Amino acid sequence: ATLYLTDGADIRYTSTTEDSLENGLYCNGGTLKAPTSNNDYFFGAFDDAKVGAKGLTVDSDYTVGIRQTFANLDNESGKIVFIGSGTKRILATGWNGYTPGTSTHSYTVVAGGTLLFETGADWQTHLVVTNGATASTVGGCTGLTLKGLTLGDADTVGTLAVDTTDVIVVDGPVSF
């Protein structure tokens, strides 16, 4: 099956496992709400996942695993917005040999909780951290290559937490 999320779509998605792989996930507005408990297999392994300018919002107050990479919808600068107080773990391992590749969508916005890049996670995106949220590589991956980095905005702070040996390469604009 293919899942399309557009403006106003608000669904609770329990999990994707090796037995329930989806053909595609296409988002241009809408929210994917995580289950109401910790879930290491929240979603991932879609054959194709693309986001548009109105983006995909991922909402979780729990620790959830995301085993998925994203690209932009054709002719759009796609974004993913993470909200909720939970930890969203970007994982680089999947089921039965499925391994996520490189995420190339334009923007990743962390506006709640923590976004933790685990070992091997490869999200080459402009990372925006705001609203008191945190993006982290602590205990996870040892480096990221980003298209840009924005920490905070006019009214709120954003935190980038790294281990002392982590390397973050920013190939684009930087704003604090």
C-alpha positions, 0 to 999 in steps of 0.5 A: 500500500501507499500512504499519502499525507496532505494538509490536515491529515493526522494519523496515528501510525503504530509501526512498520515491520518486515512483514508490513513494508509499504510501497511509498510514503508521500507527504506534503502536510499532515502529521504522523503520530507515534504510538503511545509507548516506546517503539524501536520500529515506529516506521521505516522500510518504505520503498520510497519516501518523499516530502514536500514544502509543507512537509511531514510532522512526526509527533512523539512523546516517547522514544521511537525508532525511525529507519527511513530515508527521505527525498524531496517531492519533485520540484519541491524543497521538502521538510520533516518537522519533529515535535513532542517531548520524546526522543526520535532515533534515526537508525541506520539498520533495518529488517532482514537486510534492509538498510536505509540509505542517505536522506537528501530532503532539504530541511529537518526541523527539530522543534520538540524533544531530541533527535538522536542520530544513531551510528551510521545515520546519513541525513544530508539536510539543512538541520534546524533546531529550535523551541528548546529542542536538541539534535544529538550524535552523543553515543550515536554516529560520529559525524554528519555532513549537513547542507546547513545548520540553524540553532535557535531563532529570534525567540527560542534556543536549539541545542546540538549535542556532540561527543568530543570526537564527533565531526559535523561538516556543514556545507552551507549556511550556519546560524546561531 
